[in-house]
Amino acid sequence: MAHNKGSSLSNARGREIYVGSQIRDSLSLLDVLYANEFEEEDIDSAVAKKTEVDFYRGAPPQWLNFCWAEKATSVDKITPFIKRDGYTELIENIKKRRKGDLTPTMNLLHQPGSGGTTLAKQVLWDMRKKLRCAVLTGPTSDFTAIAKQVIHLFTAGGQGQQNTVLLLLDDVCILENLQDAIIKEITDRNITTHMPVVIILNCVRKEVIKQEDHNKSRHVILRAELSEAEKKQFEEKQIEISRSYSNEHKQFHGFNIMQENFSGDYVKATCVFLDVRKKRRPKKSQLLAFLSLVNAYVPGSHFLQSQCQAFLGPPDPIYGGPSFEQRMEPFSHLIVTFPSQQGQDKHVRMAHPLIAQQCVELLATAGVTRSHTARNFLIDFCGEQVQQHLMSVIKDMLTKREITVDVKQNAEWKRDMLTKGKMRKERKGKFSRLIQDIENTEGKESKSMCVSVLQLASKKFKQNPFFPQALARFFYIVKRDYSKAEKWAKIAKDRDPNNSFVADTLGQVYKNHLMSRMKVEQSSFRFPKQLGSISAQEILQLSTMAFEAFKDEERAAENEQGADMQYDGINKVSHIYNNRGLFGYLQVANIVFDSLVSLDKNWQKILTMEISADPFFISIGQKKLFKYKPLIISLRDEVERKCEFFYGYLTYSKPNIKENEPHYFQTNVKNCYRKYVGTCTPMQLESAIDVPLQKLKEEMAITFPGLLCCLNKGYDESNLRRITTLWGEIKNKKNKKDGDNKASQNFILANIILSKVEAASPVLTPLSSLRSSLERHLVANLSNQTPEFYFLVLLLFWPEEHKKIDFNIDLNKCVLEMQESYKNTYKKHLRSRYLLPLIFLGKGEGLSRLVHRAKIDNLLIEENPMARPEARPDTIDQKWSSGEVWRKPSVQDLLLPVKGVVRQHRVFACVDGKEIKVCAGQQSKVWKSGDVCFYLGFTIRGPVAYDINYPSYSGPVRS
């Protein structure tokens, strides 16, 4: 694109600066919309009108569409570019986010074909003079490279010329990682700014808009349904279009479908002419079927025109043959071709997702089923070498599980409900939409056709693990064929032996096989003549395979690294720690316990190690069970180890600031622990310490996280006194023996927890004695301690204003040691998760100034007593994640505001003449240097500043 003066970008004052070609050349991953786009050039009206026609027909919008719509090129062009109702809300939300956050985000949730991409680009076009607008177009795997280019765009023009970048992307999976990478780049380059560096507008295509999406302030929602005001705009535009394009406008399906309010009747009338013949169908009919299938199930996807030409075969238009559009007659008006972002091979897709869906329906009705089309697509169109962009489309079409509705519906009803937004119970589909629709619509052969399609993909793409994984899932969930499920799960695992999520499927196969056998056993009590019973040997045989599979998965998960793992180009490798192997093991342990005990009550004592298995096996005449003795002996310890992992995992963290683990998760862990560990004393206790330890296990207070949770469980004074006394006994015995640090830590924490419900309890140890206990370990070795040890040091030795503590400790060094200890102990497992504040610094002295998070949660419940018990966790989470918790007078009365300072994007607490480095609760809120105040909380990683406020700043900046 040639400009006389060059391309220009806006600065924060609304002026334009001209940038050289080196800026443009350095932003290869971004499609930058310059402030003076098209202003310095003569626009070819023929090109502009062709772009307008393509857009009305259904092609995605080009920047030229918006420019051309603004120019009064004729008397016929009297109406502006249509703004859907979400436009104003998007603009207002962007304006709000221009204050007080380095990298704010917002989501535009849009149903396929509703105009979401158009709306998002329209907003960028209209804001190009105020912000630096760009679309992320390059590969999304290298977050660092994207971050560098975003910062380069922000700083273009030099100091004083900076301006916020408005970045449009459509991959919600990369959002958090991209934000982190941008903030790291800002910190590394020590960029000082009084404005956001980037506002990320995430354009998310969603088939189903869930009810909870309406409750999130960061969402703008665009449905496939017009309001009355929108209908009027479309009617006026339709009159204008019919005048300007009298011969063509009837085939402007992209526009007409919206103008008709996404009418099913219009779509049916558009596609009614299709002549579907099952045998000897011409290549163009087959290509139409392929495009329809792909665009119906992966909206927004495309083929390359060169691929389509190759499939159609000679004559090639390059050598004088007819054009692609001519060759696709009479279907060409259902298809749109448009230039790619890179300006090379054109893209081809259906004019609208609803047309694609209707074609799929018509073909299926005429006997050309979805499975038939899918198989032919894989065999005939894909060829030997499948291009990368098409590979990701195939993977999504066959394996991507989406939010769906919990009933079987025909496609027309589903479309109608999606348009009106009236959905039934929502859940994640068990399989991709295509596989589910094949299963639901193809009669007696439907299940075998699902298998056929997935099996073909599995065999065609011999390196890909996800197709055999989906096939294994179909076999065990739908077909209940566990031997074939096992075969394909093993094939998937062999293809990617280091992927723990792929390994999970084999464990699920064995677990579900065991569960199905137990259902047969339970049914046999009602139908003894039809069904036999399951034996202890069969239970142990199946569970052994399940346990081994989940252990393999656990080992693979332990070897997966979070931050270092990148996309491999096709497969997105999760950056989270996979806990399914550990959790699957506990689920199987629960099944084994319940099933064996249902056969014979004595199994309870065997599994909990109360009695030896040998005489029991002999007494019931089951010597074959002796080979399972190693498993039986190891079960209690394995369950205890895995449950203790989850106590820390669930106490110290949650998936993200807005979400908790599903309720069943904690319930399964707790039930398994109680069955194996928390109710029975094992035989042959080694020492006197084992007795109080077992009592603590029964109280579920044997670990540091377990103690922290006592207040969440509602334990009263008597419970907590007993727990504190038991830990005192253990500490005294351990200290006499080997000076056990863990027992001392748990004893100190038990005292802290007890002080929250009984501040003057006679059982409490004086604060000075608790400090002395820690001092001994500090003197011996400040380094190489557990995160829990440093956590207690920070709680007990955090300075109080004008109050001297006898023992002098370098808390900055303690914070650094704690972070290093956390890195070595927990980071691998808690990566990407939100670390929960466990204790806050409150008003008061000594232990009374330590405020447990449960206290704040209870205050939030008291302020909303009408909330249903099951809804309370969501209500509390919403108040925490939105920051509303810090506005509550009851919370403000409880917590101590801490003065601090920000330097070079780092936060320091200023206490009694000392500066102690703390983490920011939200690093993106640390947007400039200067004095701040905040509330101080302590996570398992260290002290954290929450609700950071710049008192000198007049704007509404709170974190």
N, C-alpha and C positions, 0 to 999 in steps of 0.2 A: 504494500500500500504506500503510495508516494504522497508525501506532504511537502509543501513549499518550505515551511519553517521546521518541520519535524513534528513528531507526536508530542502532545502536551499532557501533563498530569496536574491535578488540582493540589494546592497546598491547604493547610488548615484554615487559612484566612479566605479561602474561596477564590484565590487567584490561580492563574495557570503558569506553569513553568515548562519549558521545552526540554525534552530529553533526547539525547543522541541515539544512534542506532545501537550503540553498545549496551544500553539499557534493555532495548527490545530483544537483542540477541541473547542476553543473559537470563531471560525469563522463559525458557523453553517449556517449562511445565505449566505455565499459566497463559490463558487467553486473556490478555489485558485489554480492557475497554478504555481507550484514551479519552480524555476530556474533550478533545476537539475531533473526535472520530467523524470522518467524512467531510469535515468543514473545509478542508483545504483542497478538495478535489471535485472534479466534475463527475457527477453520478450518471452513468449510462441508464437512461430511463427504461430501455428494453431489458437490461439486466435486473433493474429494480422491480419491474413489473413481473418478470419471470420469478423472482424471489418471493414476491407477494402471492402469486398464484400457487407456488409450491407450498407456501405456508397455509393458505386457505384450504388446500387439498389435504394437508395433514403432516407436512414436513415440520421438523422442529424449527423454532424461530432463529433467524440470523440477525446480527446487529443491524443490517441494512433494512430489515422489516420495520424496525422502530424509527429509524431515520426517515425512511420513505413515507411512513404514516404521518410524520410531522410536517412534511412539505405539502403545501397547497398546490399540487401540480395541475389540477383541473377543477372546473366548477362542480364536477361530480363528487369530489372528495370533500365532504362537509362534516363528517363525524370523526371524532378522535379514535385512537387505538383503544379498544375496550379494556377497561380496568375492572377485573373481578373484585368481589367484595373484600377479599383478603388483602388487596393492594394497600389500602389506607392503614390497616392494622400492621402490615409488614413495615411500612415506612415509619410509623410511630414507634414500633418496637426497636427499629434500628436507631432512631434518634435517641431513645431512652438509653440504649447501650453505648452511646458515645461518651458516657460519664462513668468513671470509676471502676474500670476493669480493663486489664490489658488485652484479654482475648475472649470477649463475650461471645456466646453462641445463641442461635435460635434455629428452630426447626420449622420448615414448611412441609406439613404432612398433606399429601395429595393423592387422591385415587387415580389409577391409570386412566389417561385420556381426559382428565379434568382441566388440563391447562396449567399444571403446576410449574413446569419448566418455563413456559411462556411468562407466567406471572413473575417468577424469580428473575428472569433476564430483563423483564420490563422494569423492575425495581432498580436493577443495576444501571440500566440505560438512563433512567430518570435521575439517578444520584451520581452520575459520572462527573458532574461539575463540583460536587461536594466531597466525595470520597474517591479513593483509588480502587476502581472496580475490576475484578478479575474472576475468571472461571478456572478451576483446577481441571486441566485436561490431560496431563501427563500421567505416568504410572504412579499409583498411590502407595507403593511399597517402601520408598525411600523418604521417610518423614523428615530426616535431616536436610535433604536436598530441597524439599518443598519449603521447609521452614526458612532456609537461607534465601530462597527466592522471594518469599513473602516479606521478609525483613528488608531485602534489597529494594523491593517495590516501595515499602514504607519510607525508607531513608533516601530514595532517589531525589536528587537535587541538592543534597547536603544539609547541614545543620540549619534549622530555621525554616526549612521547606518541607518538613515531614508532613505526612497525612495518613489517616487511618485507611487501611485496606479493607474493602468489603469483598470477601472471598466466598464464591458460590461453589459448593461441592455436593456430591450426591452419594456419599459413602459414609453412612453413620458409623460403620465399624472402625474407621480410622480417626474419628473425631478426637477422642481422648488422647491418643498417642500423638496426633498432630499438634494439639494444644500444648502438650508437654514439650514437644520438640521446639515449638516457637518460643515458649517461655525460657527454655534453656538457651536458645540462641540470643534472646534479649539479655539474659543475665550474663552470658559469656562475653557479649559485646558491650556490656554495661550501658545500655541505651536508656537515657533518661527522657521521659515523656510525660506530658500532662493529658494525654489522650490515649484511647485504645490503639494498639498496634494493628490489630485485625479484628473485624467482626465477621464471624463465620456464619453464613447462611446455609444450612444443610437442607437440601431439597430431597425429601424422603418419600419415595413412592410406596404407598400402602394400599393393598387390596381392601383391607378392613381397617377402618378407623375405630379403635377401641374406645369405650366410654371413658376410661381413665385418661386418654389423650386430651380430653376436653378440660381436664382439671390442671393442666400444666401450663404455667404462664409463658413458658418459652416456646410454645407451639402456636402456629397459625395453621388452620385447617381449611383445606379446599376439597369440597366434595363434588362428585359428578351429579350436581343438581344446581339449578339456577334460582336465584332469588327473583322477586318481582322486578326490582331495579335492574338486575342483570338482563332479564328477559327484554326489557324495554330497550336497553343498549343494543342488544343483538338484533332486535327487530329493525331499529334505525340503521344499523350497519348493513343488514341484509338488503334493505332498499337500495342503499348506495352501491353495494356489490353487484346487484342484479342490473343496475344501470351501466356500471363500468364493464361488466363481464357478462353480457347478455347471453352469449353462446356457451359459456363455460361454467357459470356459477352453480348449475345443478349438480356438478361433479366436485364441488368444493366440500368434500365429506368432512374434513377436519372441522371446518366452520359450521356446516349445516347440522351436524350431529349435536353440537353445543347449542346452536340456535333453536333446535327442536327439543331442547332440554333433555338430551341424551335418550331420545325416544327409541324404544325398541321397535316400534312400527317403522320408523324411518330406516333403521338399520336393516330390517327384514326386506323392505321394499328395494333397498339398494342392492341387496345380494340375491334377490329372488330369481334373477335371470340365469344363475349358475346352472350349467348343464353338466351334471355329474354322472359320469359313466365309470363303472367299476373296472371294466376290463379295457386294456389298450388305451389308457388315458394318455393324451399327449403330454409332452414334457412341460409345457406351460401350465397345464392343469395341475401337474404334480408339484411344480414350483410354487404355485399359488397355495397348495395345501401345506407345503413346508413353511412358507412365510406365515400363513394363518396360524399354524400350530405354535410356532416359536413366538409370534407377537401376542398370541392369546395367553401364553403361559410364562413368558418372560417379557412383559411390556417394556418398550423402549429399546429392545434389542434390534439388530439389523443384520443383513447379509451384505457382503461386498458385491458390487455390480459385476465385477470380473468373475466372481464365483458363479453368479447366476448365468452369465453368458457361457461360461465353460459347461455348466450343466445343460443348457439348452442346445449346445453344440453349434456347428457351422450352419449358416454362413455368419462370420464375424463382421460386425459393422465397420471395423477397421479396414476391411478389404472390400468395402462397398455393400455389405449386407444391410438389412433393415436394422433400425435402432432397437434397443432393448424394449422401449415402450411399445413400438410397433409389433414386436414379436409377442408381447404379452396380451395383445388384443384378444378377446373383448374384456379382459380383466384389468387392463392398465389403469383405469380410473380408480380401482381399489388399492392401487399400489403407489407409493411415492418414492422418488429418487432424489437425493440431495447431496451436496458436496460434504466431504468429511472435513474435520477440523484441520487436518494436515494438508488439505487441498489436493489429495491424490485420488485414489479410487473412490468412486461415489458409493454412498450407502443406499440400501434398498430396504423398505419395510412396508407393512400394511398402513393404510391411511389413518386407521384408528383402531385401538384395542377392541372396541365393540364390534367392528366389522370383522376383525380377525376371529373373535369368538363366534360370531354368527356363521362365518364360513366353516369353522370347525364343526358347528352343530349341523349345518346342512350336509356336509360331507359324511358325517357320522350317520345321519338319518338315511342317506342314500347307500350306506353300506361301506363307505370308506372310513373306517373307524380311526380313532385317535392312535390306537396301538399300531394299526396298519401304516398310518402316515409316519409315526415315529420311527418304525423299523425301516421304512423306505428312505426316510431322511438320513438315518445313520448309515445305511448301506450305499445308497445311490448318490446322495448329495455330498456327504462328508469326505468321501474318498480316503486315500491312504494317509495323506498328510493334512491334519486338521489345524487350521490357523488358531492362534491363541485366543483371539476374541470370540471365536465360535466355540472353542472348548469350554470357556466359562459359561456361555449360554447353555450348552448341553448339560453341563454340570448343574446349573440352577434349575433347568427344566425337569431334570430327572431326580434330583436329590434335595433341592432346597425346600425345607419345611416352613410353611407360613402360617400366620394367624388365620384361623378359619372358624366356621360355625359348627356347633355340636349336633348337627342333624344332616341327614342326606337330603339334598335338594337338587332339582334339575337346574341347569345352567341359567335358564330364563328367570326363574324365581330368584336365584342367587344374584343375578345382575340387577334385578329390580330392587332387591333389598339393599344391595351395596349402594345403589343410586340414592335411595331414600334414607340410608343410614340407619335402618331399623334391623338390627342384628340380634340373633339369639345368643345363647351362651357361647362365649369365645374361648378358644383354646388353640394351642399350636398343633398343626396337622401332624399325623403320624408319618406321612410321606409327602412328597411334592404334590402340588395340585394336579398335575397331569396324571401321576400314578393313581391318585385317589379318584379322579374322574374316570379313568379307564376301569378301575375296580367297580365303580358305581353305575356305569352305563353300558357295559358290554356283555351283560347277560351271564349265561352259564360259563362262558369261557373267560370271563373277565380276570379272574385271579391268575389263570395260566398265561393270559396276555400280558399282565403286569410283569410276571416272571420272565416272559419272553423278551420284553423290551429291556429290562434291567440286565438280563443275561447277555443279550447282544452287546449292550454298552460295555459290560464287564469284559467280554472277550475281545471287543474291538480295541478298547483302550487298555492295553495289557499292563501299563504301569500305574494306572489310576486306582487308588484304593477305595474311592467313595462309591463307585457303582456296585462292586461286590458287597460293600458295607450295607448299602441300601437294600440290596437283594437279600442279604442275611436277615436284615430286620423284617423284610416282608415275609420271609419263610417262618420266622418264629412268632411274629405278631398275628399274621393273617392266616397263613397256611397251617400253623402249628406243626410244621415239619422240622423238628429240631436237628435231625441228622444233616439235612441239606443246609439248614441255617448255620450249623457248625462248620460245614465244608466251606461255605462262602465267607464266613467270618474269618476263618483261617487264611483264606486266599487274600482277603483285604489286609490282614495283619502282615502277611508275608511281603506284600507290595510296599508297605511302609512300616517296617518293624519298630521304628523309633517314635511313631505317632501314638501317644497314649489314648487319644480320643478314638482312633480306629481300633486300638486294642480293646477298648471298653465293650465293643459289640460282642465279642466272644464270651466275656463274662455275663453279659445280659442274656445271651442264648442259654447258657447253663442255668442261670438263676430262674429264668422264665420256664425252662423245662422242669425244674424242681417245683416251682409254684404250680405248674399245671398238674403234676403228679399229685400234689397235695390236694388240689381241688377234686381230682378223681377220688382220692381217698375220702375226703369229706362227703362227696356225693354218694359213696358206696354205703354209707350208713342209711341212706334213703332208698337206694336201689341195689341191695346186696346181690341180686341175681345177675345184674347187668355189669357191674364193675367190681374189680378185685381190689385188694388193699395193697399199700406200699409197705415195704419192709424197711427196717433200720439200715440194712446193708445198702439198699437202693438209695436211701436218703443220703447216706455218707458217701456213696460212690459219686452221685451227682454233685453234692456239695464240695467234694474234694476238687473236682474239675473247675467248679465255679471259683473256689478260693484261689486256686493256682492262677486262673485267668486274671482275677482282680489283683493278685500280687504282681503279676507281670505288668499289668497296667500301672500299678503304683510305682514299680521300678522305672518304667518308661517316663512317667510324669516327673520323677525325681531327677532324671537326666535331662529333661527339657529346660532350656534357659529362657527366661522371659524377655528381657530387654534386647537380647542379642538375636532373637528369632525374627526373621523377616518373611514376607510373602515370597513364595518361590515362583511367582509369575502367574500361577493358576490357583493354587491352593492357599487359602488363608490359614496360616498357622496361628493358633490362639496364643495370645500373650498372657493368658491367665494360667494359674496352676490348676491342673486337672485333679480334682478331689474324688472323682467318681470311683476310682479303684478302691480307695479307703472306704467310701460310703457303701459301695456295692458289697464289699466284704461284710460289713455290719448288717446289711439287709439279709444276706444269706445266713449269717450267724443267727439272726432273729428267726428265720424260717426253720433252721435246723433245730434250734432250742424248742420252739413250739411244736414241731412235728414229732420229734423224738419223745418229748414229755407226754404228748397225746397218746403215744404207744405204751409208755410205761413211766409212771411218776418217778421211778428211781433214776431216770436219765438226768433229772435236774441236779441230783447230787453228784453224778458222774461229771457232767459238763462244768459244774462250778468247783470241782476238785475237792468236794467234801469227803468223798469215799473213793476208793480205788476201783478202776474199771474191771480188773481181772476177775474177782469173784462174781461180779455181776454177769459178765459174759458167760462164765461157766454155768451159773445158776439158770440162765435162760437158754442154754444150749446153743450159743451163737459164737463158736470159736472162730468163725470166719471174720468176726469183727475185730480180732486182735490186730489185723493189718492196718486198721484205722486208729490204733491207739496213739501214735505220734500226733496225729491231727487233733484227737480229743484232748490230749494233754496240753497242746499248744493253744487251744482255742481261748481259754480264759485270759491268758497273757496277751494274746494278739488283740482280743477285743478291748482289753484295758488300754493297751498302747494306742490303738486307733481312736478310741473314745477320748483319751486325754489329748490327742492331737486336735480333735474337733472342739474340745472345750476351749483351747487356746484360739483356734481358728475362728470360732463363732463369737468368742468374748472380745477378742482384740480387733476384729474387723467385720466388715459386711461387703457385699458385692460392689456397691457404690453408695454415694451419699443419699441416694433416693430410694434404694431398694434393700430389702432384707432377704435372707434365705427363705425359701418356702417353709411353711409351718411344719410340714411333715419331716423336714430334715432334722430339726432339733429333737422332735418326738422320737424318731427312729434311733438316734444316737442315745438318747436318755433311756429308752426302753431296753436297748441292748445292754447297756452298762448295768442297769438294775438286774437284769436276768442273770448275767454271768458274774458280776463283781460286787454289786451293791447290796446284796441281800444275804449272802452266804459266806461263812468263814471257811477258807480252804484247810485241808488237813495238814498236819506237820508244820505248824508255824515255827519259824526259825528262831525268833527271839521274842522277848517281852514287848518290844516296840511294835511287833506285828499286830497285837490286839488293838491298841488305840488307832493304828493305821487303818485296820479293817473297819473300825467304827466311823472313821472319817470318810472312808469310801462309801459307807452306807448313807452318810449325810451328803455325799457328793461334794465334799470339801477337801479333797486330798491334794488338789493342785492349786497353784496360784490363780489361774483363771476361774476355777471352781469356787474359790473363796470370794473373788470379786463379784461373782454372780449371786452370792447368797442374798443380797438385798433385792435383786430382781425376782428371786424365788419367794420372797415374802417371809423369810425366816425371822422369828421373833427373838426377844432377849434370851429366852431359855436355850433355843437352838444355838445362838451365837456364843453364849457363855460356855456351853458344852464344847463347841468346836475350838474355842480359844484355849480352854483348859487342856483339851487333848493335845493341841499343838505345843502347849507349854510342857507337857509331860515328855513328848517326843523330843523337843529341843533339848531339854535337860539331859535326857539319856544319850542323845546323839552327841552333845557337846562333851560329855564325860568320855565318850568313846572316841570320836574322831572330829569333833567340831564341825558338824555338818552345816553348811551354809544354807542349803535349801530349807531345812527345818526352821532355822532362825528367820529366814525371809517370810515363810508362811506364818510363823508365830507373830511377827510384826504386823503383817497384813491382817491377820485375824483380829488383832487389837484395834487396828484402824476401822475395820468393818463394824466391830462391836460398838465402838465409840459413836457410830452414826445412829444407833438406836437406843443406846444407854450410856450417855456421856459420863455418868458418875458410877459406873458399874464397879463393884468391888473386885471383879476379876481382872479389870484393866491394869496393865503395867504402866507405870509412869513414863511420860515421854522421854525424860532424861535417860531412863534405862534402855528404852528402845533405841535411842540414838547411840548409846554406848555399845550396844550389840552390833550395830552397823559399823561403828568406829573401829572395832577390833579387826574387821575384815578390810576396812579402808586402809588401815595402817599396814596390814599384811600385804595387800595387793589391790590397787585401784583398777588395774587393767585385768583383762581376762575374766570378767564377771558376767553374769547373765543380764539380759535386759531388765528382768524383774528386780535385780539387786539395785541397778542404777535408778529404776523407777522409785524405789523406796527411799534412796538417798535424796533424790530431788524433792520428794514429798516431805521428808522430815527435816531437811537442811535448807530448804528454800528460804532465803532471807526474809525476815520481818522488819518492817520499817523501825529504825531506832532501837532495835533489840539485838543484842550481841549473843551469838552462839559460841560457846567455849571452843568447839572444835572448828578449825579453819580448813575449809575444803574449796578447791578450785572447781566451781560448778561448770564452768565452760569446758574444762577438761572432762568432767563427768558426762556432759552432754555429748561430746565427741566420742567418748568411749561407749556410751549407750547406743549411739547411732551405728558404730562399728559392730557392736555386739548384736544389734538387731539385724544388721546386714548378714552376719554369719549364721544367725539362729533362725530368723523368720522371713527374711526378705523373699527367698525363693518361693515360699508357700503363700505369702500375702501380697505378692506382686500384683499390681493393678487394682487391689482392693482398697477400700476406704478404711483407714485406721480410726477406730472409735476413740473419742476422748473418754477416759475411764474415771478420772478424778479431776475436779476443777479447784482452782484457788479461790476460796471464799473469804468473806469478812470474818474476823475473829482471830483467835490465837491458838497455837498448839494444834492438836488434832481436830479441834472444832472448825478450823478454817479449811479443812479438806472436805469438799462437797462431792459426794458420789453422784455419778450421772443418773442413777435411779431416783435420786431426790428430785432432780429437775423433771424427769419423766412423770413422776407422781404429781408434781405441780401442774403440768400440762393436762393431765387427766382430770385433776380437781377443777380446772377451769372449764372443762368440757364434759361434765358428768353425764350428759344425755347421750353421749356416743355409745354405740353398742360395743360390748367387750371385744368382739372380733374385729371391730373397725378401729379400735384404739391404737394398735401399732402403726397403722397407716397414717392416722391423724398426727401422732407424735413424730413420725418420720417426716411428714410434710412440713411441720413446724421447724424441725432441725434443718432440713435441706433448703428451705426458703429463707432461713435466717430470721423467721418470725420469733423464734425462741428468745432472741436477744432483745426483742422489743417488750417482752412481758415484764411488767413491774415486779412481779413476785420473783422472777429470775434475777432482775437487776438488783433487788434488795439482798439477794443471796450471795452474788458473786462480787469479787473485788476487781474494780477497773485497774489495770496495770499500765503505767506509763512506759513508753518505749520510744525507739527511734529506728528509722529505716535508712540504711546506707547501701548503695549499690545493690538494691533489690534484696537485701538481707535485713531481717528484723531482729532487734535486740530489746530485751526487757531491762529497764533501768530500775534497780532496786537497791536502796540504801547505799548509793554511790557506786554500785557495780553495774556493769553491762553484761548481760547473759544472752548468748545467741539462742534464739528460738526459731522454730519453723513457722511459716505462715499457713493458716488453715486453708486459704486459697491463695496460692502464689500469684495468680493473675490480679489480685487486689492490691498487690504491693507495686503501685504504679509510679511512685516518685519518692525521692528522699525527703526526710523531715521528721518532725515529732509525730508520734501516733499514740493512741491508747487502745487497749484491747482486753479481752478476758483470756485468762491463761488456763489451758487444760493440759493434761498429761496423757499421751498415748504410750503404747509399748515401744515406740521409737524415740520418744522424748517430749519436751515441752512444746506446745503449739499455741500460737496467737490466733484467737477467734474474734470475729467481728472487729477487724482492724478499722480504726477511724482516724482520719486526719483532722484534728480539731481546727486547724488553721484554714482548712479548705471549706469554701462556702457551699459547694455542691453536695448532693445526696450520696456521698460515697461511704457505704458500709459494706463489709464483706459478709 
